[in-house]
Amino acid sequence: MFYESGLESVTFADGASVIPDGAFRGCDDLETVYLPDTIERIGDRAFYYCDIESIYIPAGVREIGDYAFYECDLETVRFGGSEAEWVSIDMGNNYAIRNAFVICNCRREE
């Protein structure tokens, strides 16, 4: 979709439910991502090789595809749901997100 596009920020519209596989792959300038509460799935390699250090993931996310945050500088994940909801997400092969510091029961920062 936006492969190596040079985007620095992206905002998904309310009502979006899926971030497609490889949507922002190679957007190494991408630092800021706004996900609405309607997102349910983050596709395989969606943010592969992006410069995201922190992200808010809505409580409605049920699947994070393989390598979705591969080679990101992901340090912090703010999750809108509980710890039990976090561990129930199907995360596939995602060591980057598994190694990030996760804060549950967060509200989105506007």
Backbone hydrogen bonds in HBPLUS format (Angstrom, degrees):
<---DONOR---> <-ACCEPTOR-->    atom                        ^
c    i                          cat <-CA-CA->   ^        H-A-AA   ^      H-
h    n   atom  resd res      DA  || num        DHA   H-A  angle D-A-AA Bond
n    s   type  num  typ     dist DA aas  dist angle  dist       angle   num
A0002-PHE N   A0023-ALA O   2.95 MM  21  5.87 161.1  1.98 154.1 160.3     1
A0005-SER N   A0002-PHE O   2.97 MM   3  5.27 133.5  2.19 154.2 141.6     2
A0004-GLU N   A0025-ARG O   3.12 MM  21  6.54 150.9  2.21 144.0 152.6     3
A0031-GLU N   A0008-GLU O   2.99 MM  23  5.64 172.5  1.99 133.2 132.7     4
A0032-THR N   A0008-GLU O   3.32 MM  24  6.62 166.5  2.33 146.7 150.8     5
A0010-VAL N   A0032-THR O   2.96 MM  22  6.41 147.0  2.07 148.3 158.7     6
A0034-TYR N   A0010-VAL O   2.90 MM  24  6.32 156.0  1.96 156.1 163.3     7
A0012-PHE N   A0034-TYR O   3.08 MM  22  6.11 173.5  2.09 157.3 158.8     8
A0016-ALA N   A0013-ALA O   3.11 MM   3  5.85 165.1  2.13 139.9 141.9     9
A0040-GLU N   A0017-SER O   2.74 MM  23  5.22 177.8  1.74 135.1 135.7    10
A0041-ARG N   A0017-SER O   3.18 MM  24  6.59 153.5  2.25 155.5 162.7    11
A0019-ILE N   A0041-ARG O   2.96 MM  22  6.37 154.1  2.03 152.1 160.6    12
A0043-GLY N   A0019-ILE O   2.82 MM  24  5.51 146.6  1.93 144.6 155.9    13
A0023-ALA N   A0020-PRO O   3.19 MM   3  5.34 156.2  2.25 133.4 128.7    14
A0022-GLY N   A0044-ASP O   2.78 MM  22  6.21 144.5  1.90 152.9 164.8    15
A0025-ARG N   A0022-GLY O   3.29 MM   3  4.98 172.9  2.30 105.8 107.6    16
A0024-PHE N   A0046-ALA O   2.83 MM  22  5.50 148.3  1.93 143.8 154.2    17
A0027-CYS N   A0024-PHE O   3.09 MM   3  5.59 155.1  2.15 141.6 137.9    18
A0026-GLY N   A0048-TYR O   2.72 MM  22  6.04 167.7  1.73 162.9 166.9    19
A0028-ASP N   A0026-GLY O   2.89 MM   2  5.39 130.3  2.14 106.2  91.1    20
A0030-LEU N   A0027-CYS O   2.92 MM   3  5.50 164.3  1.95 122.2 127.5    21
A0051-ASP N   A0030-LEU O   2.94 MM  21  5.40 132.2  2.18 139.5 152.9    22
A0039-ILE N   A0036-PRO O   3.24 MM   3  6.00 176.0  2.24 124.4 125.5    23
A0062-ARG N   A0040-GLU O   2.76 MM  22  5.47 168.4  1.78 143.4 142.6    24
A0063-GLU N   A0040-GLU O   3.32 MM  23  6.73 146.2  2.44 153.2 160.2    25
A0042-ILE N   A0063-GLU O   2.96 MM  21  6.33 160.1  2.00 151.4 157.3    26
A0065-GLY N   A0042-ILE O   2.64 MM  23  5.86 178.3  1.64 170.6 171.2    27
A0046-ALA N   A0043-GLY O   3.17 MM   3  5.21 149.5  2.26 131.3 124.6    28
A0045-ARG N   A0066-ASP O   2.89 MM  21  6.29 146.7  2.00 149.4 160.2    29
A0048-TYR N   A0045-ARG O   3.36 MM   3  4.75 174.1  2.37 101.2 100.9    30
A0047-PHE N   A0068-ALA O   2.78 MM  21  5.39 146.2  1.89 141.7 152.9    31
A0049-TYR N   A0070-TYR O   2.83 MM  21  6.09 176.1  1.83 169.1 169.4    32
A0075-GLU N   A0053-GLU O   2.71 MM  22  5.27 172.8  1.71 136.9 139.1    33
A0076-THR N   A0053-GLU O   3.12 MM  23  6.56 163.9  2.14 154.9 160.0    34
A0055-ILE N   A0076-THR O   3.14 MM  21  6.68 146.8  2.25 148.7 158.2    35
A0078-ARG N   A0055-ILE O   2.85 MM  23  6.16 168.0  1.87 154.4 158.5    36
A0057-ILE N   A0078-ARG O   2.76 MM  21  6.16 156.3  1.82 155.5 163.3    37
A0080-GLY N   A0057-ILE O   2.96 MM  23  6.31 158.2  2.01 158.6 160.9    38
A0061-VAL N   A0058-PRO O   3.24 MM   3  5.94 172.5  2.24 121.2 123.3    39
A0090-ASP N   A0062-ARG O   3.09 MM  28  6.26 164.2  2.12 144.4 139.4    40
A0064-ILE N   A0090-ASP O   2.81 MM  26  6.18 163.6  1.84 156.3 159.3    41
A0068-ALA N   A0065-GLY O   3.20 MM   3  5.46 143.4  2.34 138.9 131.1    42
A0067-TYR N   A0093-ASN O   2.79 MM  26  5.82 171.6  1.80 149.8 152.7    43
A0070-TYR N   A0067-TYR O   3.21 MM   3  4.76 173.1  2.22 105.0 104.6    44
A0072-CYS N   A0069-PHE O   3.11 MM   3  5.50 145.9  2.23 138.1 132.2    45
A0101-PHE N   A0075-GLU O   2.76 MM  26  5.97 167.2  1.78 151.9 148.3    46
A0077-VAL N   A0101-PHE O   2.80 MM  24  6.09 160.7  1.83 154.1 156.3    47
A0103-ILE N   A0077-VAL O   2.83 MM  26  6.23 162.3  1.86 166.6 172.3    48
A0079-PHE N   A0103-ILE O   2.80 MM  24  5.99 171.0  1.81 159.4 162.6    49
A0106-CYS N   A0079-PHE O   2.91 MM  27  5.61 179.3  1.91 143.1 143.0    50
A0105-ASN N   A0081-GLY O   2.69 MM  24  4.87 151.6  1.77 149.2 148.5    51
A0086-TRP N   A0082-SER O   2.97 MM   4  6.26 152.7  2.05 145.6 153.7    52
A0087-VAL N   A0083-GLU O   3.01 MM   4  6.32 165.2  2.04 156.7 158.0    53
A0088-SER N   A0085-GLU O   3.20 MM   3  5.12 137.1  2.39  94.1 106.3    54
A0089-ILE N   A0086-TRP O   3.19 MM   3  5.62 164.9  2.22 112.5 117.2    55
A0098-ARG N   A0094-ASN O   3.05 MM   4  6.22 156.7  2.10 153.6 161.1    56
A0099-ASN N   A0095-TYR O   2.92 MM   4  5.92 136.6  2.11 144.4 153.2    57
A0100-ALA N   A0097-ILE O   3.36 MM   3  5.16 153.3  2.44  94.7 102.3    58
